[in-house]
Amino acid sequence: MFEAIETRGACPDWIAGISIGAINAALIAGNRPGERTRALRSFWDGVSSNITFGAPLPNLFMQTTFNEVSAASTALHGVPGFFKPRFPPTYVLPNGHPGDIGYYDTAPLRATLERLVDFDRLNDGDVRVSLGAVNVGTGNFRYFDTNETRIGPEHVMASGALPPGFPPIEIDGEWYWDGGLVSNTPLQYVLERDHHHDMCIFQVDLFSARGPVPRTIFEIAEREKDIRFSSRTRLNTDMVKEQRKLRRALHRLLGKLPAELADDPDARLLDDATNDAAVTIVHLINRRKAASRDSKDYEFSRRSVNERWNDGVADADATLEDERFLQRRMPPHSVEVLDLNER
């Protein structure tokens, strides 16, 4: 999706990500314009370098079998530049250090981030970055935001520290896990933090909330994972529409107050919470493939990575060239959602 945007000479002002989205966000914001897609490609080529071939035959059975074998390879051997099996295994170490409690060691990811991401540029550049994680001790969700925090490799790793595979990451004496445990989308955070500016937001979902009812025992785990990790964007946007409608009404009402009430403390407080801004949300969803199974989130073959990359480019190109996007107008009700690849 980002490649399609960068090819057209555009650049986001703000990137918010959770889990693998945090890694992509760091790769984009931590590189110069014109080099960002190359950094993304370098990362994804690296993590898919274990298996660079595809299924020997193009039929569905062979593709499904290939994906399952590829995922099993990831589980056994890890992913280059990302994570490796921990030795000795965590489960043979009683009362271990929190940073060691995970089936895999994510030290390779830190080295990859330090090689591919300029963290000075990420923090001091023209792109705002927000990464979501969960505090293990309190269960509270937290965003690390370059408007408030200097982000380093540990913040990116914390956002993607999905248990029990990956250990928690320590930041300022607190331990953090993958933000996807609470929410897999940063959309709500963006809309809550900025309700004064008109925005066009590209929301990318890796899991589709909509899908077929399972017909075999093998389809249950995949459907459950899709529902659990889907970003619930439609629920968020429905809520935001109602909130924005109220904010707009309050904004108009405050404009009708007599002059003597303009400086009333309550009026000033309400005015700060109101807005007349408009938001267009462009929704792009990675929809289920026939050959996919519940292991799709840890299947890192080059064929699968390239397939998802090409699907993203195709969906983004189709959206950016669609007349409904090109001829869009200011949303009359403050929020409009465009899912132009809906099938």
Secondary structure per residue as TSV (DSSP state, phi and psi in degrees):
chain	resnum	aa	ss	phi	psi
A	1	M	-	360.0	-45.1
A	2	F	H	-64.8	-38.3
A	3	E	H	-57.1	-42.3
A	4	A	H	-63.9	-37.3
A	5	I	H	-70.4	-46.5
A	6	E	H	-65.2	-35.3
A	7	T	H	-59.3	-29.9
A	8	R	T	-89.9	8.6
A	9	G	T	80.4	13.4
A	10	A	-	-99.9	161.5
A	11	C	-	-148.7	134.3
A	12	P	-	-69.9	147.6
A	13	D	S	-83.4	-21.0
A	14	W	E	-150.4	130.3
A	15	I	E	-123.8	124.2
A	16	A	E	-119.2	132.6
A	17	G	E	-145.4	155.8
A	18	I	E	-134.2	139.9
A	19	S	T	63.1	-125.7
A	20	I	H	-63.1	-25.2
A	21	G	H	-64.2	-30.0
A	22	A	H	-67.8	-37.5
A	23	I	H	-66.6	-46.3
A	24	N	H	-60.5	-40.8
A	25	A	H	-60.9	-43.5
A	26	A	H	-64.9	-39.9
A	27	L	H	-64.5	-36.5
A	28	I	H	-73.8	-54.9
A	29	A	H	-71.5	-23.2
A	30	G	T	-92.2	19.7
A	31	N	S	-138.5	160.0
A	32	R	-	-72.0	150.7
A	33	P	T	-54.2	138.3
A	34	G	T	93.7	-18.6
A	35	E	S	-115.6	1.2
A	36	R	H	-73.9	-43.8
A	37	T	H	-63.5	-37.2
A	38	R	H	-62.6	-39.1
A	39	A	H	-65.7	-42.5
A	40	L	H	-60.7	-44.9
A	41	R	H	-63.6	-38.6
A	42	S	H	-62.7	-43.0
A	43	F	H	-63.4	-50.1
A	44	W	H	-71.8	-30.1
A	45	D	H	-67.0	-37.5
A	46	G	H	-65.7	-47.4
A	47	V	H	-74.3	-13.3
A	48	S	T	-106.6	21.1
A	49	S	-	-85.6	-7.6
A	50	N	S	-69.0	-43.9
A	51	I	-	-127.1	103.2
A	52	T	-	-101.9	-0.2
A	53	F	-	-102.8	176.2
A	54	G	-	-119.2	-173.4
A	55	A	-	-63.0	142.5
A	56	P	S	-64.9	-27.0
A	57	L	S	-130.4	148.3
A	58	P	-	-83.0	3.7
A	59	N	S	-74.9	162.1
A	60	L	H	-61.3	-42.0
A	61	F	H	-60.7	-45.9
A	62	M	H	-66.7	-38.4
A	63	Q	H	-66.1	-42.0
A	64	T	H	-64.7	-44.4
A	65	T	H	-62.4	-42.4
A	66	F	H	-59.9	-44.9
A	67	N	H	-61.1	-42.0
A	68	E	H	-66.7	-39.4
A	69	V	H	-66.4	-41.0
A	70	S	H	-62.2	-43.3
A	71	A	H	-65.0	-38.1
A	72	A	H	-63.7	-37.3
A	73	S	H	-62.2	-41.2
A	74	T	H	-61.7	-45.3
A	75	A	H	-62.3	-35.0
A	76	L	H	-84.6	-39.9
A	77	H	H	-112.5	-12.0
A	78	G	-	84.1	-165.9
A	79	V	B	-131.2	129.5
A	80	P	T	-56.5	133.6
A	81	G	T	70.3	12.1
A	82	F	T	-132.3	-66.8
A	83	F	B	-153.2	157.0
A	84	K	E	-139.6	154.4
A	85	P	E	-58.4	138.9
A	86	R	-	-81.1	135.1
A	87	F	S	-135.0	126.5
A	88	P	S	-70.5	156.6
A	89	P	-	-57.4	145.8
A	90	T	G	-56.6	-39.0
A	91	Y	G	-70.1	-6.3
A	92	V	G	-100.9	3.5
A	93	L	S	-112.1	101.4
A	94	P	T	-70.6	142.3
A	95	N	T	50.7	51.3
A	96	G	-	-76.0	172.0
A	97	H	-	-69.2	140.0
A	98	P	G	-52.4	-36.1
A	99	G	G	-69.6	-7.7
A	100	D	G	-106.5	-0.8
A	101	I	-	-87.2	87.3
A	102	G	S	-175.3	151.3
A	103	Y	S	-68.1	-24.6
A	104	Y	E	-123.2	157.5
A	105	D	E	-101.2	123.2
A	106	T	-	-99.9	16.6
A	107	A	H	-56.8	-36.2
A	108	P	H	-58.6	-32.2
A	109	L	H	-65.9	-41.4
A	110	R	H	-58.2	-45.1
A	111	A	H	-62.7	-39.4
A	112	T	H	-65.4	-43.7
A	113	L	H	-63.5	-42.6
A	114	E	H	-65.1	-27.6
A	115	R	H	-81.6	-38.2
A	116	L	H	-100.4	-14.3
A	117	V	-	-117.6	128.7
A	118	D	-	-90.3	100.6
A	119	F	H	-72.8	-21.7
A	120	D	H	-65.8	-44.3
A	121	R	H	-65.5	-41.8
A	122	L	H	-57.3	-41.9
A	123	N	H	-85.3	-28.1
A	124	D	H	-113.1	4.0
A	125	G	S	-83.5	-165.8
A	126	D	S	-94.8	6.8
A	127	V	S	-114.1	121.8
A	128	R	E	-75.2	140.8
A	129	V	E	-127.2	132.6
A	130	S	E	-132.2	125.8
A	131	L	E	-124.2	129.9
A	132	G	E	-98.0	138.8
A	133	A	E	-146.9	168.7
A	134	V	E	-118.0	130.5
A	135	N	E	-72.9	119.9
A	136	V	T	-64.4	-37.2
A	137	G	T	-75.4	-38.2
A	138	T	T	-101.4	-19.7
A	139	G	-	76.8	4.4
A	140	N	-	-84.1	143.8
A	141	F	E	-81.6	142.9
A	142	R	E	-141.6	143.3
A	143	Y	E	-108.2	132.1
A	144	F	E	-94.3	115.3
A	145	D	E	-122.8	130.9
A	146	T	T	-64.8	-14.1
A	147	N	T	-72.7	-16.7
A	148	E	T	-129.8	-25.1
A	149	T	S	-134.4	141.9
A	150	R	-	-83.0	116.3
A	151	I	-	-88.2	134.1
A	152	G	-	-124.7	-175.9
A	153	P	H	-55.9	-34.0
A	154	E	H	-65.3	-32.6
A	155	H	H	-70.1	-39.5
A	156	V	H	-64.8	-44.5
A	157	M	H	-66.0	-36.4
A	158	A	H	-62.5	-41.2
A	159	S	H	-64.1	-25.1
A	160	G	T	-109.5	16.4
A	161	A	-	-85.3	76.1
A	162	L	-	-82.8	117.2
A	163	P	T	-80.0	159.0
A	164	P	T	-86.6	2.0
A	165	G	T	-64.4	-47.4
A	166	F	S	-108.4	143.0
A	167	P	-	-76.2	158.7
A	168	P	-	-67.6	160.2
A	169	I	E	-114.8	133.5
A	170	E	E	-88.5	131.0
A	171	I	E	-137.4	118.8
A	172	D	T	51.1	43.2
A	173	G	T	80.9	0.7
A	174	E	E	-115.0	151.2
A	175	W	E	-107.3	138.2
A	176	Y	E	-129.3	143.8
A	177	W	E	-114.5	175.4
A	178	D	E	-53.7	130.6
A	179	G	G	-64.3	-20.1
A	180	G	G	-64.2	-13.5
A	181	L	G	-63.8	-27.6
A	182	V	T	-108.1	-47.4
A	183	S	-	-152.5	136.2
A	184	N	S	-99.8	9.5
A	185	T	-	-133.9	137.0
A	186	P	-	-91.8	10.0
A	187	L	H	-57.3	-47.1
A	188	Q	H	-61.7	-39.5
A	189	Y	H	-60.5	-44.8
A	190	V	H	-62.0	-45.3
A	191	L	H	-69.4	-32.2
A	192	E	H	-75.9	-34.8
A	193	R	H	-78.9	-23.6
A	194	D	-	-135.3	99.2
A	195	H	-	-118.5	24.2
A	196	H	S	-114.4	-15.4
A	197	H	S	-112.3	145.7
A	198	D	-	-67.6	138.0
A	199	M	E	-139.8	148.4
A	200	C	E	-116.6	113.5
A	201	I	E	-109.5	130.5
A	202	F	E	-100.3	112.2
A	203	Q	E	-102.8	117.4
A	204	V	E	-109.0	119.7
A	205	D	E	-106.0	127.8
A	206	L	S	-83.0	-23.1
A	207	F	S	-123.3	139.9
A	208	S	-	-94.5	125.9
A	209	A	S	-66.9	-31.1
A	210	R	-	-92.8	139.4
A	211	G	-	-173.3	171.3
A	212	P	-	-72.6	151.2
A	213	V	-	-68.6	130.5
A	214	P	-	-57.7	140.0
A	215	R	-	-115.1	-10.5
A	216	T	S	-133.5	162.7
A	217	I	H	-63.5	-27.6
A	218	F	H	-74.4	-20.8
A	219	E	H	-87.9	-14.3
A	220	I	H	-65.1	-48.2
A	221	A	H	-62.7	-38.5
A	222	E	H	-66.6	-43.9
A	223	R	H	-65.4	-39.3
A	224	E	H	-62.2	-41.3
A	225	K	H	-67.6	-39.7
A	226	D	H	-59.0	-45.1
A	227	I	H	-66.9	-42.3
A	228	R	H	-65.8	-41.1
A	229	F	H	-100.5	-2.2
A	230	S	S	-63.9	150.6
A	231	S	-	-81.3	-4.0
A	232	R	-	52.3	37.9
A	233	T	H	-62.0	-39.8
A	234	R	H	-64.3	-37.8
A	235	L	H	-63.1	-44.9
A	236	N	H	-62.2	-44.3
A	237	T	H	-68.7	-34.9
A	238	D	H	-62.5	-42.4
A	239	M	H	-66.3	-41.7
A	240	V	H	-64.5	-38.3
A	241	K	H	-57.7	-45.4
A	242	E	H	-66.2	-41.9
A	243	Q	H	-63.5	-43.4
A	244	R	H	-68.0	-33.4
A	245	K	H	-62.3	-42.3
A	246	L	H	-67.8	-40.6
A	247	R	H	-61.6	-41.3
A	248	R	H	-66.1	-42.0
A	249	A	H	-62.5	-42.1
A	250	L	H	-65.4	-38.0
A	251	H	H	-60.4	-43.9
A	252	R	H	-67.9	-39.5
A	253	L	H	-64.5	-42.4
A	254	L	H	-63.1	-30.6
A	255	G	T	-69.1	-14.8
A	256	K	T	-96.6	-3.0
A	257	L	S	-67.7	146.2
A	258	P	-	-63.6	153.8
A	259	A	G	-57.2	-33.8
A	260	E	G	-68.6	-15.4
A	261	L	G	-99.2	-3.1
A	262	A	T	-62.1	-33.5
A	263	D	T	-96.3	8.3
A	264	D	-	-62.5	134.0
A	265	P	H	-54.6	-39.2
A	266	D	H	-66.7	-38.5
A	267	A	H	-65.5	-40.9
A	268	R	H	-66.0	-39.3
A	269	L	H	-63.7	-44.6
A	270	L	H	-67.5	-36.6
A	271	D	H	-63.3	-35.3
A	272	D	H	-68.1	-24.8
A	273	A	H	-94.4	-3.7
A	274	T	-	-99.2	168.1
A	275	N	-	-165.9	164.1
A	276	D	-	-124.4	24.9
A	277	A	-	-79.3	156.6
A	278	A	-	-119.6	144.5
A	279	V	E	-130.3	129.4
A	280	T	E	-109.6	124.1
A	281	I	E	-108.2	115.8
A	282	V	E	-94.0	114.8
A	283	H	E	-100.5	119.3
A	284	L	E	-119.2	125.4
A	285	I	E	-123.5	130.7
A	286	N	-	-80.4	102.3
A	287	R	-	-90.2	155.3
A	288	R	-	-59.0	137.7
A	289	K	-	-94.9	151.8
A	290	A	T	-61.4	-32.5
A	291	A	T	-89.9	2.5
A	292	S	-	-81.0	156.0
A	293	R	-	-137.8	-175.1
A	294	D	G	-67.5	-10.8
A	295	S	G	-85.1	5.7
A	296	K	G	-63.4	-23.3
A	297	D	G	-81.7	-6.1
A	298	Y	G	-131.5	28.6
A	299	E	-	-102.4	108.5
A	300	F	-	-116.0	34.7
A	301	S	-	-70.6	152.6
A	302	R	H	-60.9	-37.0
A	303	R	H	-60.3	-44.7
A	304	S	H	-68.8	-41.4
A	305	V	H	-61.6	-46.0
A	306	N	H	-65.1	-37.2
A	307	E	H	-62.7	-44.7
A	308	R	H	-68.2	-39.0
A	309	W	H	-60.4	-48.6
A	310	N	H	-66.1	-36.9
A	311	D	H	-61.8	-41.3
A	312	G	H	-64.8	-42.5
A	313	V	H	-61.9	-44.9
A	314	A	H	-62.9	-45.1
A	315	D	H	-65.4	-42.0
A	316	A	H	-67.2	-43.2
A	317	D	H	-59.7	-45.1
A	318	A	H	-61.5	-39.1
A	319	T	H	-68.7	-47.5
A	320	L	H	-69.5	-18.8
A	321	E	T	-102.0	-2.2
A	322	D	-	-74.5	134.8
A	323	E	H	-60.6	-30.0
A	324	R	H	-66.4	-28.9
A	325	F	H	-83.4	-45.6
A	326	L	H	-65.1	-33.8
A	327	Q	T	-102.1	19.2
A	328	R	-	-64.0	150.8
A	329	R	-	-121.2	172.0
A	330	M	-	-59.7	122.6
A	331	P	-	-57.6	127.7
A	332	P	T	-67.1	-24.7
A	333	H	T	-110.4	22.5
A	334	S	S	79.7	-25.9
A	335	V	E	-134.6	128.9
A	336	E	E	-131.1	136.3
A	337	V	E	-112.2	126.4
A	338	L	E	-112.7	110.6
A	339	D	-	-113.8	85.9
A	340	L	T	-87.6	-3.1
A	341	N	T	-111.6	18.4
A	342	E	-	-63.6	131.4
A	343	R	-	-129.0	360.0
